[in-house]
């Protein structure tokens, strides 16, 4: 059963993981299962960008009313989309220009090319 929102999800809810968003891999609630059915188990659905993911998440029920509880979920991903909208740039480009380049982090990326996997630190 769902119920109408009492108040909208706010940026503060996203920062504090009190937005009501979740992850599919939690496997604790029926809403987690809905995330998996939408293609969100451990990663994003193939070919989906952050904007598309946010559209899909917006169509799913929340785990709880925003601000009512705490739960790790895709809140930080949604914050990444907020950054994209505010800056007008893809999130990876924002990170390169505003974080990685000024710090001289020329080998930092979202993923590791197969030729560079031997450079990864071992646990």
N, C-alpha and C positions, 0 to 999 in steps of 0.2 A: 504494500500500500504506500502511496505517496501522499504528500500534503503540499499545499502551496507554500512558497517562500514567505517567511516572516519579514526578512530584509534581504537586500541584494548581497551577493558576494562582493566584498571590498578588497582592495589591494592588501590591507592589513591582514585579512583572512588568508590570503595567498602566502604572505611572508611567514605567518605563524602556523601554517598547516591546519588551520581551523576552517577551511573553505567548504569542507564536505566532499571534496574530490578524493579519489583513492587510486590504487593500483590494481590491475587485474591479478597480479601474482599473490596478493594477500590471501585470497581464498578463505575469507572469514565471513563474508556477507554476500547476499544475493547481488548487490551492486557490483562487487568485485567480479562476479560471473558475467555481468552485463558488459563490463570493460573487456573481458576476454572474448566474448562474442563479437564485440566491435573491433577485435584485432589487437588489443592492447594487453598482452600477457607480460612479456619481458621487454619488448621494444614497440616501436610504432608500426602500424601496418605498412607493408611494402609500398613505396611510392608516396607516402603521406608526408607532407611538410608540416611545420608547426601550426600554420594557419588552419590547415585541414584538420589536424588533430584537435585543435581548440573547438572547431565547429562540431566535430563528433562528440567531444566531451560535453559540450553545451546541450546536446540532445539526450544525455544520460541523466538519470536521477542522481541526486547527491546522497551521500551516506548519512548526512544529518544536516540540520539547519546551519548555515554559516555562523560561526562564532560559538556554537553550542558545545562542540567537542573538539578533540585533536586527533589527527590521523595523517600519517605520511601518505602522500599521493602526488599527483601531477601538478600540484600548486606551483612549484618552481618552473615547470615547463610553461605554464600559463604566464608566469612572470616574464619568461623569455619572450613570449609573443607580445606582451605589453612593451618590452624594450624594442622589438621590431617595429611595432606600430608607431611608437613615439619617435624613433630615430629615422624611420623610413628605410632601414637597411636590414638584411638578413642577420640573425643573431651571430652566426659565425664571423661575419665581416665586422660587426661591432666589436666582438672580442679581439679580433686581430688588430684592428685600428686603435682601440682604446686601452687594451690591456697587454696583449702579447708583444706587439711591435715596440711600444715604449719600454718594455722590460727586456727587450732583446731575446724574446722567446721565439726564435724562428722555426723550431721544430715542434711546436705545440699545435695540436689539431684535435678534431673530434674522434678520429680513428687513426690506426697505425697501418701504413702500407705493409704488405707482406714482406717486402725486402728489408724493412726496418724492425721486424719483430725481434731479431736477436739483440737489439738495443734496449728492449724493455727490461726494467729492473725485476729481479726475482724476489718473490716473497720470502 
